[in-house]
């Protein structure tokens, strides 16, 4: 689903709008990363599409971000999801009691 969103004209327009708004608010005239303050060259969904598909094109759910921060955020989220899945599995199968 996300691939269709990112290749759509609506996403390209929204992405351009977010980067333009960030550049207009910046004293340098360049888009600024909302996380580290560096030069932004990507747009991040604050609530990931996988968790809020209805907000994929919601301007309030998007922010300018640099690729490094975006990659880091995505990696952290993947680790979080994996940890949550492991914890759920442990809850489903509690450890055996020692005799």
N, CA, C and O atoms as a GROMACS GRO file, in nm:
protein
  396
    1UNK      N    1   0.081  -0.119   0.000
    1UNK     CA    2   0.000   0.000   0.000
    1UNK      C    3   0.086   0.126   0.000
    1UNK      O    4   0.056   0.221  -0.072
    2UNK      N    5   0.193   0.127   0.081
    2UNK     CA    6   0.277   0.246   0.091
    2UNK      C    7   0.341   0.279  -0.043
    2UNK      O    8   0.354   0.397  -0.076
    3UNK      N    9   0.382   0.178  -0.120
    3UNK     CA   10   0.445   0.206  -0.249
    3UNK      C   11   0.350   0.279  -0.342
    3UNK      O   12   0.392   0.370  -0.415
    4UNK      N   13   0.221   0.242  -0.340
    4UNK     CA   14   0.123   0.312  -0.424
    4UNK      C   15   0.108   0.456  -0.378
    4UNK      O   16   0.093   0.547  -0.460
    5UNK      N   17   0.113   0.477  -0.250
    5UNK     CA   18   0.100   0.613  -0.197
    5UNK      C   19   0.218   0.698  -0.242
    5UNK      O   20   0.198   0.809  -0.292
    6UNK      N   21   0.340   0.649  -0.224
    6UNK     CA   22   0.458   0.727  -0.255
    6UNK      C   23   0.477   0.754  -0.403
    6UNK      O   24   0.550   0.847  -0.440
    7UNK      N   25   0.415   0.676  -0.488
    7UNK     CA   26   0.427   0.701  -0.632
    7UNK      C   27   0.309   0.781  -0.688
    7UNK      O   28   0.303   0.807  -0.809
    8UNK      N   29   0.216   0.819  -0.602
    8UNK     CA   30   0.096   0.890  -0.649
    8UNK      C   31   0.122   1.040  -0.667
    8UNK      O   32   0.207   1.097  -0.598
    9UNK      N   33   0.050   1.103  -0.759
    9UNK     CA   34   0.061   1.248  -0.776
    9UNK      C   35   0.022   1.324  -0.648
    9UNK      O   36   0.080   1.427  -0.617
   10UNK      N   37  -0.077   1.272  -0.576
   10UNK     CA   38  -0.120   1.338  -0.451
   10UNK      C   39  -0.005   1.344  -0.350
   10UNK      O   40   0.014   1.446  -0.284
   11UNK      N   41   0.071   1.234  -0.338
   11UNK     CA   42   0.184   1.233  -0.244
   11UNK      C   43   0.294   1.327  -0.293
   11UNK      O   44   0.350   1.402  -0.213
   12UNK      N   45   0.324   1.324  -0.421
   12UNK     CA   46   0.430   1.414  -0.472
   12UNK      C   47   0.394   1.559  -0.445
   12UNK      O   48   0.480   1.638  -0.408
   13UNK      N   49   0.266   1.594  -0.463
   13UNK     CA   50   0.222   1.732  -0.434
   13UNK      C   51   0.233   1.764  -0.286
   13UNK      O   52   0.280   1.872  -0.249
   14UNK      N   53   0.189   1.671  -0.200
   14UNK     CA   54   0.196   1.693  -0.056
   14UNK      C   55   0.341   1.705  -0.010
   14UNK      O   56   0.375   1.792   0.071
   15UNK      N   57   0.427   1.618  -0.062
   15UNK     CA   58   0.569   1.621  -0.027
   15UNK      C   59   0.629   1.757  -0.064
   15UNK      O   60   0.700   1.817   0.017
   16UNK      N   61   0.601   1.804  -0.184
   16UNK     CA   62   0.651   1.935  -0.228
   16UNK      C   63   0.598   2.046  -0.138
   16UNK      O   64   0.672   2.139  -0.104
   17UNK      N   65   0.471   2.038  -0.099
   17UNK     CA   66   0.412   2.139  -0.010
   17UNK      C   67   0.482   2.141   0.125
   17UNK      O   68   0.515   2.248   0.176
   18UNK      N   69   0.505   2.024   0.184
   18UNK     CA   70   0.569   2.016   0.316
   18UNK      C   71   0.710   2.073   0.309
   18UNK      O   72   0.749   2.151   0.396
   19UNK      N   73   0.787   2.035   0.208
   19UNK     CA   74   0.924   2.087   0.196
   19UNK      C   75   0.924   2.237   0.168
   19UNK      O   76   1.008   2.310   0.220
   20UNK      N   77   0.829   2.284   0.086
   20UNK     CA   78   0.818   2.427   0.057
   20UNK      C   79   0.784   2.506   0.184
   20UNK      O   80   0.845   2.610   0.211
   21UNK      N   81   0.687   2.458   0.261
   21UNK     CA   82   0.649   2.527   0.385
   21UNK      C   83   0.766   2.533   0.482
   21UNK      O   84   0.788   2.634   0.549
   22UNK      N   85   0.842   2.424   0.490
   22UNK     CA   86   0.958   2.423   0.580
   22UNK      C   87   1.063   2.524   0.533
   22UNK      O   88   1.123   2.594   0.614
   23UNK      N   89   1.084   2.530   0.402
   23UNK     CA   90   1.182   2.625   0.347
   23UNK      C   91   1.138   2.769   0.370
   23UNK      O   92   1.220   2.855   0.400
   24UNK      N   93   1.008   2.795   0.356
   24UNK     CA   94   0.958   2.931   0.375
   24UNK      C   95   0.972   2.977   0.520
   24UNK      O   96   0.988   3.096   0.547
   25UNK      N   97   0.965   2.883   0.613
   25UNK     CA   98   0.977   2.917   0.755
   25UNK      C   99   1.122   2.925   0.801
   25UNK      O  100   1.150   2.969   0.913
   26UNK      N  101   1.214   2.884   0.717
   26UNK     CA  102   1.355   2.880   0.753
   26UNK      C  103   1.426   3.009   0.713
   26UNK      O  104   1.400   3.063   0.606
   27UNK      N  105   1.516   3.059   0.798
   27UNK     CA  106   1.591   3.180   0.761
   27UNK      C  107   1.685   3.158   0.642
   27UNK      O  108   1.720   3.254   0.573
   28UNK      N  109   1.725   3.034   0.619
   28UNK     CA  110   1.816   3.006   0.507
   28UNK      C  111   1.741   2.985   0.376
   28UNK      O  112   1.801   2.986   0.269
   29UNK      N  113   1.607   2.965   0.384
   29UNK     CA  114   1.529   2.938   0.265
   29UNK      C  115   1.536   2.793   0.220
   29UNK      O  116   1.486   2.758   0.113
   30UNK      N  117   1.597   2.708   0.305
   30UNK     CA  118   1.606   2.566   0.277
   30UNK      C  119   1.517   2.490   0.376
   30UNK      O  120   1.501   2.534   0.490
   31UNK      N  121   1.460   2.376   0.335
   31UNK     CA  122   1.381   2.296   0.429
   31UNK      C  123   1.467   2.249   0.546
   31UNK      O  124   1.584   2.213   0.528
   32UNK      N  125   1.408   2.249   0.666
   32UNK     CA  126   1.481   2.213   0.788
   32UNK      C  127   1.423   2.084   0.846
   32UNK      O  128   1.301   2.068   0.855
   33UNK      N  129   1.512   1.994   0.886
   33UNK     CA  130   1.470   1.868   0.949
   33UNK      C  131   1.404   1.898   1.083
   33UNK      O  132   1.460   1.969   1.167
   34UNK      N  133   1.285   1.843   1.103
   34UNK     CA  134   1.210   1.865   1.227
   34UNK      C  135   1.274   1.792   1.345
   34UNK      O  136   1.238   1.819   1.460
   35UNK      N  137   1.368   1.701   1.320
   35UNK     CA  138   1.429   1.624   1.427
   35UNK      C  139   1.564   1.684   1.468
   35UNK      O  140   1.586   1.715   1.586
   36UNK      N  141   1.655   1.700   1.371
   36UNK     CA  142   1.791   1.743   1.406
   36UNK      C  143   1.823   1.887   1.369
   36UNK      O  144   1.924   1.942   1.413
   37UNK      N  145   1.738   1.950   1.287
   37UNK     CA  146   1.761   2.088   1.247
   37UNK      C  147   1.851   2.102   1.124
   37UNK      O  148   1.880   2.213   1.082
   38UNK      N  149   1.895   1.990   1.068
   38UNK     CA  150   1.977   1.994   0.946
   38UNK      C  151   1.890   2.018   0.824
   38UNK      O  152   1.772   2.048   0.834
   39UNK      N  153   1.952   2.005   0.708
   39UNK     CA  154   1.879   2.023   0.582
   39UNK      C  155   1.785   1.905   0.559
   39UNK      O  156   1.828   1.790   0.559
   40UNK      N  157   1.658   1.935   0.539
   40UNK     CA  158   1.559   1.830   0.514
   40UNK      C  159   1.552   1.801   0.365
   40UNK      O  160   1.557   1.891   0.282
   41UNK      N  161   1.542   1.672   0.333
   41UNK     CA  162   1.529   1.632   0.194
   41UNK      C  163   1.427   1.518   0.179
   41UNK      O  164   1.421   1.452   0.076
   42UNK      N  165   1.348   1.498   0.283
   42UNK     CA  166   1.246   1.392   0.282
   42UNK      C  167   1.126   1.441   0.363
   42UNK      O  168   1.134   1.542   0.433
   43UNK      N  169   1.018   1.367   0.353
   43UNK     CA  170   0.898   1.398   0.432
   43UNK      C  171   0.859   1.273   0.508
   43UNK      O  172   0.853   1.163   0.452
   44UNK      N  173   0.834   1.290   0.637
   44UNK     CA  174   0.806   1.181   0.729
   44UNK      C  175   0.659   1.182   0.768
   44UNK      O  176   0.601   1.288   0.793
   45UNK      N  177   0.599   1.063   0.774
   45UNK     CA  178   0.466   1.050   0.833
   45UNK      C  179   0.485   1.036   0.984
   45UNK      O  180   0.549   0.941   1.029
   46UNK      N  181   0.432   1.127   1.061
   46UNK     CA  182   0.446   1.122   1.206
   46UNK      C  183   0.383   0.994   1.260
   46UNK      O  184   0.447   0.921   1.336
   47UNK      N  185   0.260   0.967   1.221
   47UNK     CA  186   0.199   0.836   1.246
   47UNK      C  187   0.220   0.755   1.120
   47UNK      O  188   0.168   0.792   1.014
   48UNK      N  189   0.294   0.645   1.126
   48UNK     CA  190   0.323   0.568   1.006
   48UNK      C  191   0.197   0.524   0.932
   48UNK      O  192   0.091   0.503   0.992
   49UNK      N  193   0.209   0.510   0.801
   49UNK     CA  194   0.097   0.468   0.718
   49UNK      C  195   0.043   0.334   0.765
   49UNK      O  196  -0.078   0.310   0.760
   50UNK      N  197   0.132   0.246   0.810
   50UNK     CA  198   0.088   0.114   0.856
   50UNK      C  199  -0.004   0.123   0.977
   50UNK      O  200  -0.087   0.034   0.998
   51UNK      N  201   0.009   0.229   1.056
   51UNK     CA  202  -0.072   0.246   1.176
   51UNK      C  203  -0.191   0.340   1.154
   51UNK      O  204  -0.290   0.332   1.225
   52UNK      N  205  -0.180   0.427   1.055
   52UNK     CA  206  -0.287   0.524   1.028
   52UNK      C  207  -0.299   0.545   0.877
   52UNK      O  208  -0.267   0.653   0.828
   53UNK      N  209  -0.346   0.443   0.803
   53UNK     CA  210  -0.353   0.456   0.658
   53UNK      C  211  -0.442   0.570   0.610
   53UNK      O  212  -0.420   0.625   0.502
   54UNK      N  213  -0.540   0.605   0.687
   54UNK     CA  214  -0.630   0.714   0.650
   54UNK      C  215  -0.565   0.852   0.659
   54UNK      O  216  -0.621   0.950   0.612
   55UNK      N  217  -0.446   0.857   0.719
   55UNK     CA  218  -0.378   0.987   0.732
   55UNK      C  219  -0.256   0.998   0.640
   55UNK      O  220  -0.170   1.083   0.661
   56UNK      N  221  -0.250   0.912   0.538
   56UNK     CA  222  -0.137   0.912   0.446
   56UNK      C  223  -0.119   1.047   0.376
   56UNK      O  224  -0.006   1.090   0.353
   57UNK      N  225  -0.229   1.114   0.342
   57UNK     CA  226  -0.223   1.243   0.272
   57UNK      C  227  -0.263   1.359   0.362
   57UNK      O  228  -0.296   1.467   0.314
   58UNK      N  229  -0.260   1.338   0.492
   58UNK     CA  230  -0.296   1.441   0.589
   58UNK      C  231  -0.175   1.531   0.616
   58UNK      O  232  -0.073   1.485   0.667
   59UNK      N  233  -0.187   1.657   0.581
   59UNK     CA  234  -0.076   1.751   0.599
   59UNK      C  235  -0.030   1.757   0.745
   59UNK      O  236   0.090   1.772   0.771
   60UNK      N  237  -0.121   1.746   0.838
   60UNK     CA  238  -0.088   1.754   0.980
   60UNK      C  239  -0.010   1.631   1.028
   60UNK      O  240   0.047   1.632   1.137
   61UNK      N  241  -0.007   1.527   0.948
   61UNK     CA  242   0.064   1.405   0.984
   61UNK      C  243   0.200   1.396   0.914
   61UNK      O  244   0.265   1.292   0.919
   62UNK      N  245   0.242   1.503   0.850
   62UNK     CA  246   0.369   1.503   0.776
   62UNK      C  247   0.461   1.613   0.825
   62UNK      O  248   0.417   1.719   0.869
   63UNK      N  249   0.590   1.585   0.815
   63UNK     CA  250   0.689   1.687   0.853
   63UNK      C  251   0.814   1.669   0.768
   63UNK      O  252   0.844   1.559   0.722
   64UNK      N  253   0.886   1.778   0.748
   64UNK     CA  254   1.012   1.773   0.676
   64UNK      C  255   1.117   1.708   0.767
   64UNK      O  256   1.120   1.732   0.887
   65UNK      N  257   1.202   1.625   0.706
   65UNK     CA  258   1.301   1.551   0.784
   65UNK      C  259   1.418   1.518   0.691
   65UNK      O  260   1.401   1.509   0.570
   66UNK      N  261   1.536   1.501   0.748
   66UNK     CA  262   1.650   1.459   0.665
   66UNK      C  263   1.648   1.306   0.652
   66UNK      O  264   1.586   1.237   0.733
   67UNK      N  265   1.714   1.255   0.551
   67UNK     CA  266   1.712   1.110   0.526
   67UNK      C  267   1.774   1.032   0.642
   67UNK      O  268   1.728   0.923   0.676
   68UNK      N  269   1.878   1.088   0.704
   68UNK     CA  270   1.942   1.019   0.816
   68UNK      C  271   1.844   1.001   0.932
   68UNK      O  272   1.833   0.892   0.987
   69UNK      N  273   1.775   1.107   0.969
   69UNK     CA  274   1.677   1.098   1.080
   69UNK      C  275   1.560   1.008   1.041
   69UNK      O  276   1.508   0.934   1.124
   70UNK      N  277   1.518   1.015   0.915
   70UNK     CA  278   1.407   0.932   0.870
   70UNK      C  279   1.445   0.784   0.876
   70UNK      O  280   1.366   0.702   0.922
   71UNK      N  281   1.565   0.751   0.830
   71UNK     CA  282   1.612   0.612   0.835
   71UNK      C  283   1.625   0.564   0.979
   71UNK      O  284   1.585   0.452   1.012
   72UNK      N  285   1.679   0.649   1.064
   72UNK     CA  286   1.695   0.614   1.206
   72UNK      C  287   1.559   0.591   1.271
   72UNK      O  288   1.541   0.495   1.346
   73UNK      N  289   1.466   0.679   1.243
   73UNK     CA  290   1.330   0.666   1.300
   73UNK      C  291   1.264   0.537   1.253
   73UNK      O  292   1.200   0.467   1.332
   74UNK      N  293   1.278   0.506   1.125
   74UNK     CA  294   1.218   0.384   1.071
   74UNK      C  295   1.282   0.259   1.133
   74UNK      O  296   1.212   0.163   1.165
   75UNK      N  297   1.414   0.260   1.150
   75UNK     CA  298   1.483   0.146   1.210
   75UNK      C  299   1.439   0.127   1.355
   75UNK      O  300   1.416   0.014   1.399
   76UNK      N  301   1.427   0.237   1.429
   76UNK     CA  302   1.381   0.227   1.568
   76UNK      C  303   1.240   0.170   1.575
   76UNK      O  304   1.210   0.089   1.662
   77UNK      N  305   1.155   0.212   1.483
   77UNK     CA  306   1.016   0.164   1.483
   77UNK      C  307   1.013   0.014   1.451
   77UNK      O  308   0.935  -0.060   1.512
   78UNK      N  309   1.096  -0.031   1.359
   78UNK     CA  310   1.101  -0.174   1.326
   78UNK      C  311   1.148  -0.255   1.446
   78UNK      O  312   1.095  -0.363   1.472
   79UNK      N  313   1.247  -0.204   1.520
   79UNK     CA  314   1.294  -0.272   1.641
   79UNK      C  315   1.184  -0.276   1.747
   79UNK      O  316   1.165  -0.377   1.815
   80UNK      N  317   1.111  -0.165   1.760
   80UNK     CA  318   1.000  -0.159   1.856
   80UNK      C  319   0.894  -0.264   1.823
   80UNK      O  320   0.848  -0.336   1.911
   81UNK      N  321   0.857  -0.272   1.696
   81UNK     CA  322   0.755  -0.368   1.654
   81UNK      C  323   0.802  -0.511   1.676
   81UNK      O  324   0.723  -0.595   1.719
   82UNK      N  325   0.929  -0.538   1.648
   82UNK     CA  326   0.982  -0.673   1.670
   82UNK      C  327   0.981  -0.708   1.819
   82UNK      O  328   0.946  -0.819   1.857
   83UNK      N  329   1.020  -0.611   1.903
   83UNK     CA  330   1.019  -0.634   2.048
   83UNK      C  331   0.877  -0.660   2.097
   83UNK      O  332   0.855  -0.749   2.179
   84UNK      N  333   0.782  -0.582   2.048
   84UNK     CA  334   0.643  -0.599   2.090
   84UNK      C  335   0.591  -0.737   2.047
   84UNK      O  336   0.518  -0.802   2.122
   85UNK      N  337   0.629  -0.781   1.929
   85UNK     CA  338   0.587  -0.914   1.882
   85UNK      C  339   0.647  -1.023   1.969
   85UNK      O  340   0.578  -1.119   2.004
   86UNK      N  341   0.775  -1.009   2.006
   86UNK     CA  342   0.839  -1.108   2.094
   86UNK      C  343   0.772  -1.111   2.230
   86UNK      O  344   0.748  -1.219   2.286
   87UNK      N  345   0.740  -0.994   2.284
   87UNK     CA  346   0.674  -0.988   2.415
   87UNK      C  347   0.536  -1.053   2.411
   87UNK      O  348   0.496  -1.121   2.506
   88UNK      N  349   0.464  -1.031   2.303
   88UNK     CA  350   0.332  -1.094   2.290
   88UNK      C  351   0.346  -1.245   2.285
   88UNK      O  352   0.266  -1.318   2.345
   89UNK      N  353   0.447  -1.293   2.214
   89UNK     CA  354   0.468  -1.438   2.206
   89UNK      C  355   0.502  -1.494   2.343
   89UNK      O  356   0.458  -1.603   2.378
   90UNK      N  357   0.579  -1.421   2.421
   90UNK     CA  358   0.615  -1.468   2.554
   90UNK      C  359   0.492  -1.471   2.645
   90UNK      O  360   0.479  -1.561   2.728
   91UNK      N  361   0.403  -1.374   2.629
   91UNK     CA  362   0.280  -1.374   2.709
   91UNK      C  363   0.191  -1.492   2.671
   91UNK      O  364   0.125  -1.550   2.757
   92UNK      N  365   0.190  -1.525   2.544
   92UNK     CA  366   0.107  -1.637   2.498
   92UNK      C  367   0.161  -1.770   2.548
   92UNK      O  368   0.084  -1.863   2.575
   93UNK      N  369   0.291  -1.779   2.561
   93UNK     CA  370   0.355  -1.904   2.606
   93UNK      C  371   0.440  -1.875   2.729
   93UNK      O  372   0.561  -1.858   2.718
   94UNK      N  373   0.378  -1.871   2.846
   94UNK     CA  374   0.454  -1.842   2.967
   94UNK      C  375   0.557  -1.952   2.994
   94UNK      O  376   0.539  -2.066   2.952
   95UNK      N  377   0.664  -1.916   3.064
   95UNK     CA  378   0.769  -2.017   3.091
   95UNK      C  379   0.714  -2.128   3.179
   95UNK      O  380   0.625  -2.107   3.262
   96UNK      N  381   0.770  -2.247   3.159
   96UNK     CA  382   0.731  -2.362   3.240
   96UNK      C  383   0.778  -2.343   3.384
   96UNK      O  384   0.886  -2.289   3.408
   97UNK      N  385   0.697  -2.385   3.476
   97UNK     CA  386   0.736  -2.375   3.618
   97UNK      C  387   0.835  -2.484   3.651
   97UNK      O  388   0.826  -2.597   3.602
   98UNK      N  389   0.927  -2.448   3.734
   98UNK     CA  390   1.022  -2.552   3.780
   98UNK      C  391   0.955  -2.637   3.886
   98UNK      O  392   0.874  -2.588   3.964
   99UNK      N  393   0.987  -2.764   3.889
   99UNK     CA  394   0.926  -2.856   3.985
   99UNK      C  395   0.997  -2.851   4.116
   99UNK      O  396   0.959  -2.922   4.209
   0.00000   0.00000   0.00000
